[in-house]
Amino acid sequence: MTDFIALHDIVKVYPPNVLAVDSVSVGFRKGEIHSIVGENGAGKSTLMKLLYGLVPFDSGRIEFEGSSVRFREPGDAIAHGIGMVHQEIELISQYRVWENVVLGAEPVRAFGRLDKTRAVETVRGKIEEFRFNLDPLARVDALSVAARQKVEILKLLYRDVSVLILDEPTAVLTPQEIPQLFAELRRLRDGGHTILFISHRLDEVLDLSDRITVMRKGRKIATVAASETGKESLAEMMVGRQVIFTSRRREHPRGKVVFEAEHLGRERADGFKLLDDLSFRVHSGEIVGVAGVEGNGQFELVNVVMGLAEPGSGSVRVEGRELTALSILERRKLVSFVSQDRGGMGASLQASVLDDAIMTHHRLDGKFTFWRGLVLDYRAARDFVDRLASRFSVQMASRSSEFRSLSGGNQQKLILGRELLLPTPFFLMDQPTRGLDVGSIEYVHGEILAMRDEDRAVLLVSADLEELFLVADRILVMHRGKIVADLTTGETTVEEVGRYMLEGKAAS
């Protein structure tokens, strides 16, 4: 079958000597879903950005419908019917959902005036079609990360393009939302669209794809038919070794109560209950998972614990100390925190690796400063970064490199390592493996289990039920702001948890 798009010997080098894409040749057929998989930093996103015209390639050529092309900017690609949803969220925070979706392709009335009514209703129709649980009139800066990613996907679905490049589109979707998206992608494929799908979730890739291209360290390893390969084989091609997909969790005695939430409540201005009389405990030596469909209070729970939102009622305690009266810095003496938004809250993308690595440590540990905390001890800071990078296998060009220059996996390893090295009794993790490859996920799970073995208390919020069943001792299910189930992992099933998530009750 003739390739609709063909990339020949594409090379991209980032100064001074980072070979991001190394002589990659691959073809994509019209009317197929073609997935690109690989570890973080393998070159998947870079290859798609080269095709889309976001960054120039250094050598090689691209053919589109049999003709050589070189897109100088995304506008050139869009003119050829190619659209891309990026892994990094690129929305205007002050705009409303509908404004972001139609921006650049607005419906107009006479004399070129914006037809707001038609725009809002068109976007509302798309939201209902995909059951994305979004308000088209909501401001983007009031949305969670998952909701913002849905807006990014809607932007592309709103436009009529022949080639769709999706970079980790399901990373922030719940298990219930993913089949809805996949059904539409299959309909688009069956209508002649070509879909290029980047994902770390191998089960999804195998379920959705017609063909799969595997990349490792900038090179193409293989292109295979999805029907002729499996999860273990793909993972081994990706990382160059066997990857463990079964739980490594072992029985471990839990100790004293470390974290307590009692009768937590929080309401919106219209009286809607975001948190509804929430009470639970986490013990030392215990990993407690929190499951729930996006928008059922998990985001608000995390914000209340970290002091980013005030509870309307109730209390939160760590080792008996009431958190609600403490500043965020005081809380950080008791709570380590991995945010779901590593680039917006977990770190500063523009700052150096060193600055992000010592964040919080430099305020809580006197060894990092001179003169009563006024002058940073750069020698101590450099030594700390080197130890962190060595222990947690963080790959970086230098300590002074911008944090944004690290791959997603290395960014997460640095944040995880920074938080692990804080001497706190309680660890709060919000979607810690979102957007990571199978090798990095295996690593993070190992570190979470090691924390439990060190008798730390862990609260793990995750939309990935497979992840919760792999590492959590108990699973709390949230529905409409309430905890509707407290289940022992070894005594429940994915189906039972899913029923509680969707309906707030067990199967009849």
ZAVEXFI-488351 format. One line per field, with one value per residue (C-alpha): residue in one letter; z, x, y negated. Coordinates in pm, 1 decimal. Each point is the difference from the previous one (the first is absolute). Layout:
BEGIN
residu: c(a, ...)
Z: c(Z, ...)
X: c(X, ...)
Y: c(Y, ...)
//
This chain:
BEGIN
residu: c(m, t, d, f, i, a, l, h, d, i, v, k, v, y, p, p, n, v, l, a, v, d, s, v, s, v, g, f, r, k, g, e, i, h, s, i, v, g, e, n, g, a, g, k, s, t, l, m, k, l, l, y, g, l, v, p, f, d, s, g, r, i, e, f, e, g, s, s, v, r, f, r, e, p, g, d, a, i, a, h, g, i, g, m, v, h, q, e, i, e, l, i, s, q, y, r, v, w, e, n, v, v, l, g, a, e, p, v, r, a, f, g, r, l, d, k, t, r, a, v, e, t, v, r, g, k, i, e, e, f, r, f, n, l, d, p, l, a, r, v, d, a, l, s, v, a, a, r, q, k, v, e, i, l, k, l, l, y, r, d, v, s, v, l, i, l, d, e, p, t, a, v, l, t, p, q, e, i, p, q, l, f, a, e, l, r, r, l, r, d, g, g, h, t, i, l, f, i, s, h, r, l, d, e, v, l, d, l, s, d, r, i, t, v, m, r, k, g, r, k, i, a, t, v, a, a, s, e, t, g, k, e, s, l, a, e, m, m, v, g, r, q, v, i, f, t, s, r, r, r, e, h, p, r, g, k, v, v, f, e, a, e, h, l, g, r, e, r, a, d, g, f, k, l, l, d, d, l, s, f, r, v, h, s, g, e, i, v, g, v, a, g, v, e, g, n, g, q, f, e, l, v, n, v, v, m, g, l, a, e, p, g, s, g, s, v, r, v, e, g, r, e, l, t, a, l, s, i, l, e, r, r, k, l, v, s, f, v, s, q, d, r, g, g, m, g, a, s, l, q, a, s, v, l, d, d, a, i, m, t, h, h, r, l, d, g, k, f, t, f, w, r, g, l, v, l, d, y, r, a, a, r, d, f, v, d, r, l, a, s, r, f, s, v, q, m, a, s, r, s, s, e, f, r, s, l, s, g, g, n, q, q, k, l, i, l, g, r, e, l, l, l, p, t, p, f, f, l, m, d, q, p, t, r, g, l, d, v, g, s, i, e, y, v, h, g, e, i, l, a, m, r, d, e, d, r, a, v, l, l, v, s, a, d, l, e, e, l, f, l, v, a, d, r, i, l, v, m, h, r, g, k, i, v, a, d, l, t, t, g, e, t, t, v, e, e, v, g, r, y, m, l, e, g, k, a, a, s)
Z: c(0.0, -94.4, 287.9, 35.8, 187.9, -20.8, 207.3, -143.7, 206.7, 226.4, 231.2, 278.4, 221.9, 292.2, 90.3, 108.4, -80.1, 89.4, -282.9, 52.4, -325.6, -168.8, -369.6, 46.5, -298.8, 47.6, -205.0, 94.2, -208.2, -80.1, 217.8, 272.0, 368.2, 39.6, 350.8, 89.1, 328.7, 192.2, 328.6, 107.6, -206.3, -275.0, -263.0, -56.6, 62.3, -172.9, -313.2, -11.3, 61.5, -295.4, -217.2, 127.8, -67.2, 363.6, -17.6, -308.8, -76.4, -91.1, -281.4, -175.6, -185.6, 42.7, -265.6, 27.5, -252.3, -222.6, -2.3, 196.9, 263.4, 274.0, 241.2, 130.1, 264.9, 129.9, -226.3, -299.9, 146.7, 82.0, -358.7, -106.9, 242.0, 283.6, 359.8, 326.2, 367.5, 208.8, 323.2, 155.9, 48.3, -222.4, 90.1, 85.0, 369.6, 13.8, -289.3, 36.8, -130.4, -314.5, -82.0, 16.7, -215.5, -285.7, 9.1, -352.5, -154.4, 140.8, -154.9, -122.1, -100.8, -245.5, -29.5, 167.0, 346.8, 240.5, 28.4, 371.8, 29.7, -277.5, 136.4, 350.8, -122.4, -236.6, 282.3, 234.9, -257.8, -16.4, 379.7, 15.2, -281.7, 187.5, 348.4, 118.8, 293.1, -87.4, 17.6, -325.0, 193.9, 268.6, 13.6, -72.0, 304.1, 221.8, -150.1, 115.1, -213.0, -130.4, -105.6, -177.2, -196.6, -107.6, -134.2, -200.2, -154.3, -75.4, -186.7, -244.6, -28.1, -80.7, -311.4, -314.0, -58.1, -191.2, 229.6, 378.1, 214.3, 361.7, 253.9, 316.4, -33.3, 256.5, 266.7, 200.6, -93.5, 228.1, -102.0, -69.8, -243.2, -205.0, -183.6, -108.4, -152.1, -164.9, -156.6, -167.1, -114.3, -162.2, -175.7, -127.4, -122.1, -172.8, -170.7, -150.1, 265.3, 98.4, 374.0, 149.9, 365.1, 257.7, 327.6, 282.5, 77.4, -187.2, 65.0, -167.1, -288.4, -66.7, 26.3, -230.7, -255.3, -340.8, 3.7, 262.2, -38.7, 290.9, 67.3, 237.4, 53.5, -312.1, -236.0, -148.0, 132.9, -195.4, -155.8, 73.2, -47.8, 329.5, -59.8, -18.9, 322.8, 373.7, 302.2, 125.2, -342.9, -53.4, 344.5, -57.2, -334.8, 168.7, 294.2, -113.3, 290.0, 148.3, 185.7, 297.9, -33.6, 307.3, 351.5, 220.2, 306.8, 296.0, 335.1, 235.6, 352.0, 32.7, 300.2, 172.3, -158.2, -181.7, -203.4, 102.3, -188.0, 203.1, -132.6, -277.5, -189.9, -278.2, -213.8, -313.8, 11.6, -135.4, 288.2, -194.8, 233.8, -129.4, 318.7, 200.4, 357.9, -97.9, 268.2, -28.9, 141.1, -136.3, 217.0, -6.9, -227.6, -206.8, -352.6, -37.5, -352.6, -96.8, -305.8, -164.7, -326.2, -60.6, 169.8, 303.4, 260.9, -33.9, -127.3, 286.3, 257.7, -114.6, 4.3, 352.3, 134.5, -156.7, 110.6, -351.3, 95.5, 332.0, 126.0, 90.8, 290.1, 156.4, 73.1, -143.7, 229.7, -48.7, 308.7, 204.4, -128.2, -151.1, -353.0, -71.8, 230.8, -155.8, -290.1, -307.2, 104.6, 346.6, -159.9, -212.1, 318.7, 32.8, -356.5, -314.9, -312.2, -364.2, -201.2, -307.1, -175.7, 11.9, -226.1, 160.7, 369.0, 53.9, -152.0, -200.7, -363.9, -54.8, 309.0, 0.8, 101.1, 311.8, 102.5, -36.2, 174.5, 318.1, 8.8, 358.3, 127.4, -11.2, 229.0, 246.3, 19.6, 131.3, -173.1, -329.7, 115.7, 172.5, 199.4, 159.7, -322.0, -211.3, -222.5, -183.2, 47.9, -363.5, 91.3, 226.9, -266.5, -273.8, 220.6, 77.2, -368.8, -88.2, 273.5, -105.5, -367.9, 83.1, 235.4, -217.1, -341.1, -125.0, -341.8, -67.4, -202.8, 301.1, 326.9, -168.0, -279.4, -5.9, 166.5, -318.8, -189.1, 191.8, -136.2, 182.6, 174.1, 125.4, 116.2, 205.4, 140.4, 116.1, 167.0, 156.7, 126.9, 140.9, 192.9, 116.8, 151.3, 218.3, 347.1, 14.4, 151.2, -262.7, -379.4, -224.3, -365.9, -261.1, -332.7, 42.1, -315.9, -236.6, -338.1, 91.4, -199.6, 125.4, 121.9, 198.2, 141.6, 119.7, 167.3, 171.8, 127.1, 148.3, 184.6, 132.8, 134.5, 152.7, 187.8, 150.7, 103.6, 175.4, 198.8, -164.2, -59.8, -365.4, -150.7, -374.7, -216.1, -342.6, -291.7, -99.4, 170.0, -114.6, 187.3, 319.1, -11.3, -50.2, 298.4, 237.4, 314.1, 15.4, -258.3, 97.1, -268.1, -29.5, -153.7, 10.2, 271.6, 228.4, 78.5, -105.4, 49.8, 198.2, -158.9, 71.3, -331.5, 19.9, 78.2, -278.4, -380.2, -266.7, -87.4, 357.1, 29.1, -338.0, 105.9, 312.3, -212.5, -245.9, 222.9, 356.3, 93.2, -44.1, -265.9, 96.8)
X: c(0.0, 135.0, 100.9, -209.6, 285.8, 360.7, 294.5, 343.5, 322.5, -116.8, 270.4, -36.7, 286.7, -52.9, 309.9, 256.2, -11.5, -337.5, -104.4, -378.2, -97.6, 255.2, -62.8, -362.2, -196.6, -366.2, -318.5, -363.0, -292.0, -324.0, -283.6, 209.9, 63.8, 375.9, 145.6, 351.3, 132.6, 325.5, 149.3, -9.0, 268.2, -4.3, -84.5, -371.1, -131.1, 298.8, -64.0, -362.3, 102.6, 237.4, -286.1, -230.9, 250.2, 44.3, 375.6, 221.1, 178.5, 368.8, -5.3, -228.3, -326.1, -375.7, -248.1, -370.4, -234.7, 297.3, 151.6, 298.5, -97.4, 173.3, -231.3, 167.1, -267.7, -316.4, -209.3, 151.0, -92.4, -352.9, -39.9, 74.8, -262.7, 232.3, -97.0, 180.4, -96.2, 312.9, 97.2, 55.8, -328.6, -10.8, -318.7, -77.2, -80.5, -215.2, -220.9, -305.0, -13.7, -194.6, 233.4, 305.0, -162.3, -110.7, 298.7, 128.3, -303.6, -287.1, -348.1, -100.1, -309.9, -36.2, 296.6, 229.8, -150.5, 42.6, -308.5, 35.7, -327.2, 93.7, 354.7, -119.9, -261.9, 245.0, 250.6, -276.5, -97.9, 356.2, 18.4, -321.5, 114.2, 316.0, -157.0, 290.3, -190.8, 111.2, -184.6, 62.8, -40.2, 256.7, 332.0, 297.4, 197.4, -273.4, 35.6, 207.5, 285.6, -219.5, -272.9, 251.4, 131.3, -354.5, -27.4, 320.0, -151.0, -324.1, 194.4, 121.6, -328.7, -171.6, 219.1, -33.9, 350.3, 114.0, 295.8, -26.0, 314.4, -88.2, 284.1, -105.2, -368.0, -121.1, 259.0, -248.9, -322.4, -180.7, -47.6, -367.3, 78.8, 263.5, -233.1, -214.7, 301.4, 119.6, -340.0, 12.5, 358.9, -102.0, -290.2, 240.1, 237.6, -282.2, -88.3, 349.4, 185.2, 356.5, 61.8, 349.8, -28.4, 277.6, -58.2, 180.0, -300.4, 72.2, -339.7, -161.1, 244.9, -69.5, -375.2, -14.1, 278.0, 27.4, 380.6, 256.7, 345.1, 241.9, 275.6, 294.7, 268.3, -98.2, -2.3, -280.5, 18.5, -288.3, -342.7, -237.3, -366.4, -188.3, -161.0, 341.6, 159.7, -70.6, 55.9, 309.6, 163.0, -65.9, 134.1, 319.5, 56.5, -59.4, 238.1, 236.4, -82.7, -286.9, -256.7, -198.7, -375.6, -110.3, -28.9, 309.1, -203.4, 55.7, -175.2, 127.5, -124.7, -151.0, 81.9, -143.0, -241.6, 200.1, -262.1, -358.6, -276.1, -315.0, -334.4, 157.6, -245.4, 37.1, -267.2, -13.1, -165.8, -320.5, -11.7, 122.5, 194.7, 353.0, 95.9, -283.4, 80.4, 324.5, 173.5, 284.6, 340.5, 337.2, 242.6, 376.4, 116.0, -317.8, -82.6, -358.9, -124.1, -274.9, -208.3, -280.4, -123.9, 156.4, -197.1, -123.4, 207.0, 351.2, 144.4, -165.6, 124.6, 359.1, -34.1, -144.1, 279.3, 268.1, -156.3, -93.7, -369.3, -176.3, -239.5, -342.8, -7.3, 198.9, 367.9, 318.7, 276.6, 343.9, 145.0, -261.5, 84.4, -286.2, 99.1, -275.9, 160.5, 347.1, 161.1, 98.2, 366.0, -85.8, -203.6, 300.7, 181.9, -261.1, -115.8, 192.9, -201.7, 12.3, -248.9, -191.7, 129.4, 377.1, 66.2, -249.8, 20.3, 267.3, 280.0, 83.8, 63.8, 217.1, 214.7, 317.0, 14.8, 190.5, -261.4, -286.4, 190.4, 66.9, -348.6, -141.0, 324.1, 170.3, -272.4, -13.7, 364.4, 257.3, 290.7, -99.1, 50.2, 236.2, -71.1, -327.1, -146.2, 81.1, 273.6, -21.1, 288.9, 47.4, 249.1, -256.2, -267.5, 216.0, 90.1, -368.0, -98.4, 275.5, -112.9, -362.1, 82.2, 213.0, -248.9, -307.2, 166.6, -80.4, 157.2, 90.9, 251.5, 108.7, -128.6, -43.6, -219.0, -358.1, -239.8, -209.4, 293.3, -45.2, -226.3, -329.3, 133.4, 310.4, -205.5, -217.2, 298.7, 156.0, -322.5, -56.5, 357.5, -20.0, -317.2, 127.0, 305.7, -212.9, -17.8, -379.7, -229.2, -276.2, 23.1, -280.6, 25.0, -245.5, 19.8, 378.2, 42.4, -219.7, 174.1, 287.8, 125.1, -14.3, 358.9, -45.4, -332.1, 163.8, 269.2, -249.6, -204.8, 315.7, 70.8, -356.7, 24.6, 339.9, -159.0, -255.3, 277.1, 165.9, -324.5, -104.8, -370.1, -97.9, -322.0, -3.3, -261.4, -15.8, -240.5, 180.4, -169.6, 273.3, 251.6, -206.5, -36.1, 376.1, 114.7, -284.4, -92.4, -344.7, -207.4, -236.6, -259.0, -132.7, -337.0, -161.0, 234.5, -56.6, 202.6, -243.4, 230.7, 309.4, 124.6, 293.6, 182.4, 40.6, -369.0, -157.4, 0.9, 35.9, -364.7, -115.4, 209.2, -125.6, -362.2, 57.4, 173.3, -288.3, -301.5, 118.7, -107.5, 91.6, -144.9, -338.3)
Y: c(0.0, -344.8, -229.0, -315.5, -166.9, 121.0, -119.2, 84.2, -3.0, -282.3, -139.8, -257.1, -117.2, -238.3, -204.4, 73.9, 372.6, 156.5, 232.9, -4.3, 173.9, 223.2, 81.6, 104.8, 128.7, 88.2, -8.6, -66.6, 123.8, -175.5, 124.6, 163.5, -56.3, 14.1, -17.6, -114.4, 139.1, -23.9, -111.4, -364.3, -170.2, 264.5, -263.0, 70.0, -351.2, -156.5, 204.6, -117.3, -362.2, 25.9, 125.0, -274.4, -279.2, -100.6, 54.8, 40.6, 325.8, -3.2, 253.2, 244.7, -60.0, 30.3, 109.7, -86.1, 164.1, 78.2, -351.4, -125.4, -257.7, -194.0, -174.9, -316.2, -55.1, 169.6, -223.2, 176.8, 339.8, -115.3, -122.1, 358.4, 135.4, 105.9, -85.5, 74.2, 16.6, -49.6, 170.6, -344.0, -184.0, -309.1, -182.7, -363.5, 24.4, -313.2, 115.3, 216.1, 355.9, -86.6, -289.5, 225.8, 266.6, -227.0, -237.0, -43.5, 171.5, -206.2, 14.9, -347.5, -188.9, -286.8, -238.7, 251.3, -36.4, 292.2, 216.5, 72.4, 191.6, 242.6, 35.4, 85.3, 244.0, 172.7, 46.8, 114.1, 261.5, 132.4, 14.3, 201.0, 226.4, 98.1, -23.5, -211.1, -155.0, -354.7, -331.1, -193.1, -325.5, 90.0, -183.4, 224.7, -123.0, 147.7, 348.7, 295.5, 131.5, 281.6, -239.1, -223.7, 296.9, 74.6, -354.3, 57.8, 313.0, -182.7, -269.2, 262.2, 185.1, -331.1, -38.7, 208.8, 133.6, 308.4, 76.7, -17.2, 13.1, 77.9, -24.3, 186.5, -97.9, 254.9, -76.3, -207.3, 179.7, 242.8, 364.5, -74.6, -283.9, 178.5, 245.5, -295.9, -171.9, 320.9, 60.9, -341.6, 52.8, 327.9, -174.8, -263.8, 270.2, 182.8, -327.6, -21.7, -200.9, 88.8, -6.7, -9.8, 94.4, -42.1, 183.0, 175.8, 218.4, 319.4, 156.7, -301.6, 9.3, 367.3, -54.0, -303.4, 33.6, 156.9, -28.6, -100.7, -156.3, 47.2, -255.5, 16.6, -265.0, -192.1, 297.8, 205.9, 354.7, 152.6, -51.5, 287.8, 85.5, -31.9, 338.0, 166.3, -126.7, -23.5, -221.4, 178.7, -1.5, -370.4, -87.8, 197.4, -174.9, -335.9, 32.4, 274.8, 230.9, 195.7, -211.9, 134.4, -57.6, 195.1, -139.7, 4.2, -93.3, 230.0, 22.7, -267.4, -77.3, -344.5, -212.9, -305.7, -246.5, -270.4, -185.2, -74.0, -180.0, -51.0, -126.2, -207.6, -215.8, -252.9, -164.7, -210.0, -342.0, 155.7, 247.6, 304.7, 228.1, 62.6, 187.5, 150.5, 109.4, 174.3, 209.3, 253.5, 92.3, 109.3, 196.7, 24.1, 281.6, -29.5, -113.5, -118.8, -61.6, -243.3, 90.2, -190.7, -143.9, -342.7, -275.2, 193.3, -181.4, 144.3, -331.0, -192.0, 251.3, -46.1, -378.8, -0.6, 222.3, -221.0, -328.5, -110.4, -8.0, -55.3, 266.6, -123.4, 245.0, 279.8, 51.0, 150.2, 129.1, 152.1, 170.7, -181.6, -350.3, -195.4, -106.7, -247.4, -257.7, 37.5, -186.1, 199.0, -14.0, 134.5, 279.3, 95.4, 103.8, 273.8, 68.6, 95.6, -75.2, 108.7, -206.6, 118.5, -314.7, 38.1, -300.1, -236.2, 89.1, 263.9, -204.9, -310.4, 89.4, -308.1, 55.9, 206.6, 363.5, -106.4, -256.7, 247.3, 279.7, -200.0, -156.2, 18.2, 159.1, -339.8, -140.4, 288.5, 116.9, -245.9, 175.5, -164.3, -360.2, -244.7, -312.3, 105.2, 129.7, -305.5, 149.7, 331.8, 243.9, 107.4, 272.1, 168.4, -47.5, 154.6, 296.0, 55.1, -6.2, 245.6, 241.1, -31.3, 57.1, 303.7, 163.2, -57.7, 43.2, -350.5, -57.1, -365.0, -198.0, -208.6, -142.2, -338.9, 138.0, -123.2, 242.4, -1.7, 156.1, 327.3, 270.9, 53.3, 308.4, -177.7, -298.1, 234.1, 188.3, -327.8, -116.4, 341.1, 13.8, -352.2, 87.5, 339.0, -164.9, -224.4, 161.1, -3.2, 265.1, -43.4, 15.8, -130.4, 102.5, -131.7, 189.9, 60.6, 212.2, -202.4, -23.9, 232.8, 298.3, 359.4, -1.7, -322.6, 120.9, 321.7, -213.0, -233.8, 294.0, 148.3, -325.6, -19.8, 353.7, -80.2, -291.9, 236.2, 238.6, -295.8, -43.6, -324.6, -61.5, -45.5, -136.9, 70.5, -174.2, 164.4, 30.2, 321.0, 293.8, 236.5, -215.3, 4.3, 378.3, 36.1, -207.5, -98.2, 193.7, -159.5, -189.0, -280.9, -77.3, -355.4, -81.7, -344.8, -118.9, 298.6, 311.1, 270.9, 299.3, 98.0, 321.8, 230.4, 38.1, 376.2, 47.6, -205.9, -19.5, -267.1, 54.5, -63.0, -316.3, -117.8, 44.6, -207.1, -265.6, -27.8, 54.2, -49.7, 350.4, 365.2, 226.6, 137.0)
//
